[in-house]
Amino acid sequence: MTTAHEIPSIDVTVEGMTCEGCASKVRSALSATDGVVDADIDVASGRVTVHPDGSVDRGSLEFAIDGAVHDAGYRVVA
């Protein structure tokens, strides 16, 4: 059985986060996303590490992450 810690995380860069309030909005949006267990956010670099639970395939989850970040008012950049 695969645990959440064995599933590879997804790293993205989020544009526009400037404070802990911004990070909180992004974290809340991601936490409400199916397939996401948790997210680690570094405001200074804009890096977000999303920890999936394995219930959603990676492509669908990446699409959902992009949408959740957009809905929170920010943008995932390549």
Phi and psi in radians as a Rosetta constraint file:
Dihedral C 1 N 2 CA 2 C 2 CIRCULARHARMONIC -1.568 0.35
Dihedral N 2 CA 2 C 2 N 3 CIRCULARHARMONIC 2.309 0.35
Dihedral C 2 N 3 CA 3 C 3 CIRCULARHARMONIC -1.713 0.35
Dihedral N 3 CA 3 C 3 N 4 CIRCULARHARMONIC 2.893 0.35
Dihedral C 3 N 4 CA 4 C 4 CIRCULARHARMONIC -1.015 0.35
Dihedral N 4 CA 4 C 4 N 5 CIRCULARHARMONIC -0.546 0.35
Dihedral C 4 N 5 CA 5 C 5 CIRCULARHARMONIC -1.274 0.35
Dihedral N 5 CA 5 C 5 N 6 CIRCULARHARMONIC -0.340 0.35
Dihedral C 5 N 6 CA 6 C 6 CIRCULARHARMONIC -1.561 0.35
Dihedral N 6 CA 6 C 6 N 7 CIRCULARHARMONIC -0.224 0.35
Dihedral C 6 N 7 CA 7 C 7 CIRCULARHARMONIC -1.474 0.35
Dihedral N 7 CA 7 C 7 N 8 CIRCULARHARMONIC 2.251 0.35
Dihedral C 7 N 8 CA 8 C 8 CIRCULARHARMONIC -1.051 0.35
Dihedral N 8 CA 8 C 8 N 9 CIRCULARHARMONIC 2.391 0.35
Dihedral C 8 N 9 CA 9 C 9 CIRCULARHARMONIC -1.326 0.35
Dihedral N 9 CA 9 C 9 N 10 CIRCULARHARMONIC 2.886 0.35
Dihedral C 9 N 10 CA 10 C 10 CIRCULARHARMONIC -2.033 0.35
Dihedral N 10 CA 10 C 10 N 11 CIRCULARHARMONIC 2.130 0.35
Dihedral C 10 N 11 CA 11 C 11 CIRCULARHARMONIC -1.794 0.35
Dihedral N 11 CA 11 C 11 N 12 CIRCULARHARMONIC 2.288 0.35
Dihedral C 11 N 12 CA 12 C 12 CIRCULARHARMONIC -2.374 0.35
Dihedral N 12 CA 12 C 12 N 13 CIRCULARHARMONIC 2.791 0.35
Dihedral C 12 N 13 CA 13 C 13 CIRCULARHARMONIC -1.907 0.35
Dihedral N 13 CA 13 C 13 N 14 CIRCULARHARMONIC 2.282 0.35
Dihedral C 13 N 14 CA 14 C 14 CIRCULARHARMONIC -1.945 0.35
Dihedral N 14 CA 14 C 14 N 15 CIRCULARHARMONIC 2.182 0.35
Dihedral C 14 N 15 CA 15 C 15 CIRCULARHARMONIC -1.545 0.35
Dihedral N 15 CA 15 C 15 N 16 CIRCULARHARMONIC 2.375 0.35
Dihedral C 15 N 16 CA 16 C 16 CIRCULARHARMONIC 1.824 0.35
Dihedral N 16 CA 16 C 16 N 17 CIRCULARHARMONIC -0.171 0.35
Dihedral C 16 N 17 CA 17 C 17 CIRCULARHARMONIC -1.327 0.35
Dihedral N 17 CA 17 C 17 N 18 CIRCULARHARMONIC 2.148 0.35
Dihedral C 17 N 18 CA 18 C 18 CIRCULARHARMONIC -2.160 0.35
Dihedral N 18 CA 18 C 18 N 19 CIRCULARHARMONIC -0.126 0.35
Dihedral C 18 N 19 CA 19 C 19 CIRCULARHARMONIC -2.686 0.35
Dihedral N 19 CA 19 C 19 N 20 CIRCULARHARMONIC 3.046 0.35
Dihedral C 19 N 20 CA 20 C 20 CIRCULARHARMONIC -1.148 0.35
Dihedral N 20 CA 20 C 20 N 21 CIRCULARHARMONIC -0.499 0.35
Dihedral C 20 N 21 CA 21 C 21 CIRCULARHARMONIC -1.114 0.35
Dihedral N 21 CA 21 C 21 N 22 CIRCULARHARMONIC -0.713 0.35
Dihedral C 21 N 22 CA 22 C 22 CIRCULARHARMONIC -1.075 0.35
Dihedral N 22 CA 22 C 22 N 23 CIRCULARHARMONIC -0.820 0.35
Dihedral C 22 N 23 CA 23 C 23 CIRCULARHARMONIC -1.064 0.35
Dihedral N 23 CA 23 C 23 N 24 CIRCULARHARMONIC -0.667 0.35
Dihedral C 23 N 24 CA 24 C 24 CIRCULARHARMONIC -1.113 0.35
Dihedral N 24 CA 24 C 24 N 25 CIRCULARHARMONIC -0.711 0.35
Dihedral C 24 N 25 CA 25 C 25 CIRCULARHARMONIC -1.107 0.35
Dihedral N 25 CA 25 C 25 N 26 CIRCULARHARMONIC -0.759 0.35
Dihedral C 25 N 26 CA 26 C 26 CIRCULARHARMONIC -1.158 0.35
Dihedral N 26 CA 26 C 26 N 27 CIRCULARHARMONIC -0.776 0.35
Dihedral C 26 N 27 CA 27 C 27 CIRCULARHARMONIC -1.068 0.35
Dihedral N 27 CA 27 C 27 N 28 CIRCULARHARMONIC -0.750 0.35
Dihedral C 27 N 28 CA 28 C 28 CIRCULARHARMONIC -1.091 0.35
Dihedral N 28 CA 28 C 28 N 29 CIRCULARHARMONIC -0.760 0.35
Dihedral C 28 N 29 CA 29 C 29 CIRCULARHARMONIC -1.110 0.35
Dihedral N 29 CA 29 C 29 N 30 CIRCULARHARMONIC -0.730 0.35
Dihedral C 29 N 30 CA 30 C 30 CIRCULARHARMONIC -1.230 0.35
Dihedral N 30 CA 30 C 30 N 31 CIRCULARHARMONIC -0.659 0.35
Dihedral C 30 N 31 CA 31 C 31 CIRCULARHARMONIC -1.118 0.35
Dihedral N 31 CA 31 C 31 N 32 CIRCULARHARMONIC -0.472 0.35
Dihedral C 31 N 32 CA 32 C 32 CIRCULARHARMONIC -1.478 0.35
Dihedral N 32 CA 32 C 32 N 33 CIRCULARHARMONIC -0.003 0.35
Dihedral C 32 N 33 CA 33 C 33 CIRCULARHARMONIC -1.548 0.35
Dihedral N 33 CA 33 C 33 N 34 CIRCULARHARMONIC 2.248 0.35
Dihedral C 33 N 34 CA 34 C 34 CIRCULARHARMONIC -0.985 0.35
Dihedral N 34 CA 34 C 34 N 35 CIRCULARHARMONIC 2.320 0.35
Dihedral C 34 N 35 CA 35 C 35 CIRCULARHARMONIC 1.656 0.35
Dihedral N 35 CA 35 C 35 N 36 CIRCULARHARMONIC -0.102 0.35
Dihedral C 35 N 36 CA 36 C 36 CIRCULARHARMONIC -1.808 0.35
Dihedral N 36 CA 36 C 36 N 37 CIRCULARHARMONIC 2.226 0.35
Dihedral C 36 N 37 CA 37 C 37 CIRCULARHARMONIC -1.534 0.35
Dihedral N 37 CA 37 C 37 N 38 CIRCULARHARMONIC -0.816 0.35
Dihedral C 37 N 38 CA 38 C 38 CIRCULARHARMONIC -2.855 0.35
Dihedral N 38 CA 38 C 38 N 39 CIRCULARHARMONIC 2.939 0.35
Dihedral C 38 N 39 CA 39 C 39 CIRCULARHARMONIC -2.491 0.35
Dihedral N 39 CA 39 C 39 N 40 CIRCULARHARMONIC 2.345 0.35
Dihedral C 39 N 40 CA 40 C 40 CIRCULARHARMONIC -1.766 0.35
Dihedral N 40 CA 40 C 40 N 41 CIRCULARHARMONIC 2.284 0.35
Dihedral C 40 N 41 CA 41 C 41 CIRCULARHARMONIC -2.204 0.35
Dihedral N 41 CA 41 C 41 N 42 CIRCULARHARMONIC 2.287 0.35
Dihedral C 41 N 42 CA 42 C 42 CIRCULARHARMONIC -1.968 0.35
Dihedral N 42 CA 42 C 42 N 43 CIRCULARHARMONIC 1.798 0.35
Dihedral C 42 N 43 CA 43 C 43 CIRCULARHARMONIC -1.068 0.35
Dihedral N 43 CA 43 C 43 N 44 CIRCULARHARMONIC -0.716 0.35
Dihedral C 43 N 44 CA 44 C 44 CIRCULARHARMONIC -1.035 0.35
Dihedral N 44 CA 44 C 44 N 45 CIRCULARHARMONIC -0.713 0.35
Dihedral C 44 N 45 CA 45 C 45 CIRCULARHARMONIC -1.697 0.35
Dihedral N 45 CA 45 C 45 N 46 CIRCULARHARMONIC -0.271 0.35
Dihedral C 45 N 46 CA 46 C 46 CIRCULARHARMONIC 1.385 0.35
Dihedral N 46 CA 46 C 46 N 47 CIRCULARHARMONIC 0.116 0.35
Dihedral C 46 N 47 CA 47 C 47 CIRCULARHARMONIC -1.407 0.35
Dihedral N 47 CA 47 C 47 N 48 CIRCULARHARMONIC 2.352 0.35
Dihedral C 47 N 48 CA 48 C 48 CIRCULARHARMONIC -2.204 0.35
Dihedral N 48 CA 48 C 48 N 49 CIRCULARHARMONIC 2.221 0.35
Dihedral C 48 N 49 CA 49 C 49 CIRCULARHARMONIC -1.905 0.35
Dihedral N 49 CA 49 C 49 N 50 CIRCULARHARMONIC 2.019 0.35
Dihedral C 49 N 50 CA 50 C 50 CIRCULARHARMONIC -1.717 0.35
Dihedral N 50 CA 50 C 50 N 51 CIRCULARHARMONIC 2.284 0.35
Dihedral C 50 N 51 CA 51 C 51 CIRCULARHARMONIC -1.818 0.35
Dihedral N 51 CA 51 C 51 N 52 CIRCULARHARMONIC 1.872 0.35
Dihedral C 51 N 52 CA 52 C 52 CIRCULARHARMONIC -1.415 0.35
Dihedral N 52 CA 52 C 52 N 53 CIRCULARHARMONIC 2.798 0.35
Dihedral C 52 N 53 CA 53 C 53 CIRCULARHARMONIC -1.723 0.35
Dihedral N 53 CA 53 C 53 N 54 CIRCULARHARMONIC -0.073 0.35
Dihedral C 53 N 54 CA 54 C 54 CIRCULARHARMONIC 1.549 0.35
Dihedral N 54 CA 54 C 54 N 55 CIRCULARHARMONIC 0.019 0.35
Dihedral C 54 N 55 CA 55 C 55 CIRCULARHARMONIC -1.471 0.35
Dihedral N 55 CA 55 C 55 N 56 CIRCULARHARMONIC -0.221 0.35
Dihedral C 55 N 56 CA 56 C 56 CIRCULARHARMONIC -2.218 0.35
Dihedral N 56 CA 56 C 56 N 57 CIRCULARHARMONIC 2.417 0.35
Dihedral C 56 N 57 CA 57 C 57 CIRCULARHARMONIC -1.138 0.35
Dihedral N 57 CA 57 C 57 N 58 CIRCULARHARMONIC 2.699 0.35
Dihedral C 57 N 58 CA 58 C 58 CIRCULARHARMONIC -1.016 0.35
Dihedral N 58 CA 58 C 58 N 59 CIRCULARHARMONIC -0.783 0.35
Dihedral C 58 N 59 CA 59 C 59 CIRCULARHARMONIC -1.062 0.35
Dihedral N 59 CA 59 C 59 N 60 CIRCULARHARMONIC -0.774 0.35
Dihedral C 59 N 60 CA 60 C 60 CIRCULARHARMONIC -1.157 0.35
Dihedral N 60 CA 60 C 60 N 61 CIRCULARHARMONIC -0.661 0.35
Dihedral C 60 N 61 CA 61 C 61 CIRCULARHARMONIC -1.181 0.35
Dihedral N 61 CA 61 C 61 N 62 CIRCULARHARMONIC -0.716 0.35
Dihedral C 61 N 62 CA 62 C 62 CIRCULARHARMONIC -1.069 0.35
Dihedral N 62 CA 62 C 62 N 63 CIRCULARHARMONIC -0.700 0.35
Dihedral C 62 N 63 CA 63 C 63 CIRCULARHARMONIC -1.114 0.35
Dihedral N 63 CA 63 C 63 N 64 CIRCULARHARMONIC -0.755 0.35
Dihedral C 63 N 64 CA 64 C 64 CIRCULARHARMONIC -1.150 0.35
Dihedral N 64 CA 64 C 64 N 65 CIRCULARHARMONIC -0.657 0.35
Dihedral C 64 N 65 CA 65 C 65 CIRCULARHARMONIC -1.093 0.35
Dihedral N 65 CA 65 C 65 N 66 CIRCULARHARMONIC -0.809 0.35
Dihedral C 65 N 66 CA 66 C 66 CIRCULARHARMONIC -1.011 0.35
Dihedral N 66 CA 66 C 66 N 67 CIRCULARHARMONIC -0.778 0.35
Dihedral C 66 N 67 CA 67 C 67 CIRCULARHARMONIC -1.144 0.35
Dihedral N 67 CA 67 C 67 N 68 CIRCULARHARMONIC -0.720 0.35
Dihedral C 67 N 68 CA 68 C 68 CIRCULARHARMONIC -1.134 0.35
Dihedral N 68 CA 68 C 68 N 69 CIRCULARHARMONIC -0.739 0.35
Dihedral C 68 N 69 CA 69 C 69 CIRCULARHARMONIC -1.124 0.35
Dihedral N 69 CA 69 C 69 N 70 CIRCULARHARMONIC -0.741 0.35
Dihedral C 69 N 70 CA 70 C 70 CIRCULARHARMONIC -1.078 0.35
Dihedral N 70 CA 70 C 70 N 71 CIRCULARHARMONIC -0.793 0.35
Dihedral C 70 N 71 CA 71 C 71 CIRCULARHARMONIC -1.084 0.35
Dihedral N 71 CA 71 C 71 N 72 CIRCULARHARMONIC -0.471 0.35
Dihedral C 71 N 72 CA 72 C 72 CIRCULARHARMONIC -1.407 0.35
Dihedral N 72 CA 72 C 72 N 73 CIRCULARHARMONIC -0.134 0.35
Dihedral C 72 N 73 CA 73 C 73 CIRCULARHARMONIC 1.780 0.35
Dihedral N 73 CA 73 C 73 N 74 CIRCULARHARMONIC 0.278 0.35
Dihedral C 73 N 74 CA 74 C 74 CIRCULARHARMONIC -2.241 0.35
Dihedral N 74 CA 74 C 74 N 75 CIRCULARHARMONIC -3.106 0.35
Dihedral C 74 N 75 CA 75 C 75 CIRCULARHARMONIC -2.420 0.35
Dihedral N 75 CA 75 C 75 N 76 CIRCULARHARMONIC 2.335 0.35
Dihedral C 75 N 76 CA 76 C 76 CIRCULARHARMONIC -1.393 0.35
Dihedral N 76 CA 76 C 76 N 77 CIRCULARHARMONIC 2.263 0.35
Dihedral C 76 N 77 CA 77 C 77 CIRCULARHARMONIC -1.968 0.35
Dihedral N 77 CA 77 C 77 N 78 CIRCULARHARMONIC 2.639 0.35
